[in-house]
Amino acid sequence: VAPKGPRYGALLVSLDGAPATRVDLYRRSRSSRAVVYVLNLPSAGDHKLVMRARPVDGRRRVDVDAFAVIE
């Protein structure tokens, strides 16, 4: 869960070493608490989630508000 807006860049999200997925956080007007990425885990157990901020066209801001885990 993250805000989106005109000053926001992007995230690269990777699970367990898989190729990263780009999550764009740009939006013309600001919105808060947007669900920006949903992932279904392939199995129970330990996993490694990596998120890297990436600037896009000079937009560098990246905020993450929350993670929601549903079992």
Order of alpha helices (4+ residues) and beta strands (2+ residues): beta-beta-beta-beta-beta
